[in-house]
Amino acid sequence: MSVVISGLGVGYGRSPVLSDLSLEVRQGELLVVAGPSGCGKSTLLRAVAGLVPYTGQILVDGAPVRGTSRERALVFQEDGLLPWRTALRNVELPLALQGVPRAVRRSSALAWLDRVGLSGFEGHLPRELSGGMRQRVQLARTLAQQPSLVLMDEPFGALDAQTRASMQQLVSDVLRETGTTTIFVTHDVDEAVLLGDRVVVLGAGEVDVHRDAILKAVLA
Ligand SMILES: Nc1ncnc2c1ncn2[C@@H]1O[C@H](COP(=O)(O)OP(=O)(O)OP(=O)(O)O)[C@@H](O)[C@H]1O
């Protein structure tokens, strides 16, 4: 799925947060959007997800974004798991809501939990899992729905350094394996350089990912 944004404007009340922003994400690309706190990164994701009104144009595979769609999945720092459902039943839930037959959703959920390294933990409740494991469940739940576009908003912000590094590797592997187009928001320079096929710094344009010294200077 490709995304073409042109002349985008978003504001809350009278104050504009984004104005005249243009950006393209190619099919299968992992684009990182970086920038200092408050520059509008989350707002950009919310607009692409169809959660906030905007001016200008957001085209997803050529069609304007008007409201939310299952095709576009938003992943947050908070995992949003239901505390009374096991890991397996959390992953199954959106598939059940989509009417996927029981046997199919069970095998898909099991396969995704295995892919994110959680086989053996299917029957655990969220409170019995670490923060990193809960993020793995969230990732499995998101990808089991086979979205064409994944929007990730600082998903690893609350994890410790080691867990974060293993999640970054996992996300990078899985998204590339599945060819899922992704917009990944972070304010962490190392994460941006590690994950991004390209890095866009809001307010400063595109920055060469291979020249992270420049990126660090821009974000400092
Ligand atoms: N629901 C809202 N109502 C009013 N103002 C808002 C709302 N959400 C965000 N803002 C304002 O819009 C601006 C951009 O916020 P946004 O969350 O998009 O930035 P960000 O770059 O993602 O920041 P951070 O890195 O801190 O998450 C901020 O000044 C914020 O206060």
The ligand as a Gaussian input file, in Angstrom:
#p B3LYP/6-31G(d) Opt

LIG

0 1
 N       -6.387000      16.316000      21.292000
 C       -5.650000      17.440000      21.267000
 N       -6.220000      18.629000      21.553000
 C       -5.512000      19.775000      21.519000
 N       -4.196000      19.844000      21.221000
 C       -3.569000      18.695000      20.956000
 C       -4.257000      17.436000      20.967000
 N       -3.363000      16.455000      20.636000
 C       -2.190000      17.078000      20.444000
 N       -2.298000      18.404000      20.621000
 C       -1.208000      19.395000      20.472000
 O       -0.682000      19.258000      19.179000
 C        0.726000      19.371000      19.170000
 C        1.363000      18.152000      18.523000
 O        1.077000      16.995000      19.292000
 P        1.548000      15.557000      18.852000
 O        1.131000      14.614000      19.926000
 O        1.111000      15.272000      17.474000
 O        3.150000      15.726000      18.847000
 P        4.302000      14.649000      18.858000
 O        5.336000      15.128000      17.920000
 O        3.735000      13.292000      18.612000
 O        4.831000      14.744000      20.342000
 P        5.480000      13.636000      21.314000
 O        6.761000      13.223000      20.676000
 O        5.661000      14.369000      22.585000
 O        4.475000      12.508000      21.405000
 C        1.145000      19.571000      20.624000
 O        1.369000      20.952000      20.819000
 C       -0.043000      19.111000      21.405000
 O       -0.162000      19.829000      22.600000

